[in-house]
Amino acid sequence: MASGRIVDRLDSVFDIRIRKALNLSESVSTRVRLTYSKPENRTTFKVLSTRTTEEMKRRIGTWLDDHIHVEDLVCRLGCEEIDMDTLPRTCNG
C-alpha cells in the first residue's frame, strides 16, 4: 500500500530559474519564499532577490501565483535550483 504525503503548512526559501515561461531573452535566477497553509487555503510567493527589479519581481510572483501549486514544488525543495521552465506537474504522479 502506497503512502502519500500530506502538507498542512509549509514555509520554504528556494532558488528558481525562469526564462521561457515569461518569454524572456535570458534566464533570470532569483530566490523565492513560499508560505503555504492548507487550513487557510492560502499560498503566497515572494521574490526576495535584491538584484531583481521590482517589475521582474512582480512578473515572477504573478506567474508563480497563476501556474504553480505547492504540490508541484514540495518534493523538489532542497534542490540547488528549480527550473520553472522544465518543472513537471505534481510530484505525486
C-alpha positions as CSV (number, residue, x, y, z in Angstrom):
1,M,0.0,0.0,0.0
2,A,1.4,3.4,-1.0
3,S,1.5,6.2,1.4
4,G,1.1,9.8,0.4
5,R,2.5,12.9,1.9
6,I,0.1,15.5,3.4
7,V,1.3,19.0,3.9
8,D,-0.8,21.3,6.0
9,R,1.7,24.2,6.5
10,L,4.9,25.0,4.7
11,D,7.5,27.8,4.8
12,S,10.4,27.5,2.5
13,V,13.0,29.6,0.7
14,F,14.4,28.3,-2.5
15,D,16.1,29.4,-5.8
16,I,14.4,29.3,-9.1
17,R,15.4,29.9,-12.7
18,I,12.9,31.1,-15.3
19,R,13.0,32.2,-18.9
20,K,10.6,30.6,-21.4
21,A,7.6,30.9,-19.0
22,L,7.9,34.7,-19.1
23,N,9.1,34.9,-22.7
24,L,12.5,36.4,-21.6
25,S,15.6,36.6,-23.8
26,E,17.8,35.5,-20.9
27,S,17.2,33.4,-17.8
28,V,16.6,35.0,-14.5
29,S,17.7,33.3,-11.3
30,T,16.2,34.5,-8.1
31,R,15.4,33.4,-4.5
32,V,11.7,32.9,-3.6
33,R,9.9,32.5,-0.3
34,L,6.9,30.2,-0.3
35,T,4.3,30.3,2.5
36,Y,1.5,27.7,2.4
37,S,-1.4,27.0,4.7
38,K,-3.9,24.3,3.7
39,P,-6.3,25.1,6.6
40,E,-6.5,28.7,5.4
41,N,-6.3,27.7,1.7
42,R,-3.5,30.2,1.1
43,T,-0.3,30.1,-0.9
44,T,2.0,33.1,-1.1
45,F,5.1,33.5,-3.2
46,K,7.5,36.4,-2.6
47,V,10.6,37.1,-4.7
48,L,13.5,38.0,-2.4
49,S,16.4,38.9,-4.6
50,T,17.8,42.4,-4.3
51,R,19.3,42.1,-7.8
52,T,15.9,41.7,-9.4
53,T,13.9,44.8,-10.5
54,E,10.5,45.4,-8.9
55,E,8.8,44.9,-12.2
56,M,10.6,41.5,-12.7
57,K,9.7,40.5,-9.1
58,R,6.0,41.3,-9.9
59,R,6.1,39.3,-13.1
60,I,7.7,36.3,-11.5
61,G,5.4,36.4,-8.5
62,T,2.3,36.7,-10.7
63,W,3.4,33.8,-12.8
64,L,4.1,31.6,-9.8
65,D,0.7,32.5,-8.3
66,D,-1.1,31.7,-11.6
67,H,0.8,28.5,-12.6
68,I,2.4,26.7,-9.6
69,H,0.7,24.7,-6.9
70,V,2.6,23.7,-3.7
71,E,2.3,20.1,-4.8
72,D,4.4,20.9,-7.9
73,L,7.2,22.0,-5.6
74,V,7.2,20.0,-2.4
75,C,9.4,17.1,-3.4
76,R,11.8,19.5,-5.2
77,L,12.5,21.7,-2.3
78,G,16.1,21.3,-1.2
79,C,17.3,21.2,-4.8
80,E,20.1,23.6,-5.7
81,E,17.8,25.5,-8.1
82,I,14.4,24.7,-9.6
83,D,14.0,25.4,-13.3
84,M,10.4,26.7,-13.7
85,D,10.6,26.1,-17.5
86,T,11.1,22.3,-17.1
87,L,9.1,21.8,-13.9
88,P,6.8,18.8,-14.3
89,R,3.5,18.9,-12.7
90,T,3.0,17.4,-9.2
91,C,5.4,15.0,-7.6
92,N,2.7,12.5,-6.8
93,G,2.2,11.4,-10.4
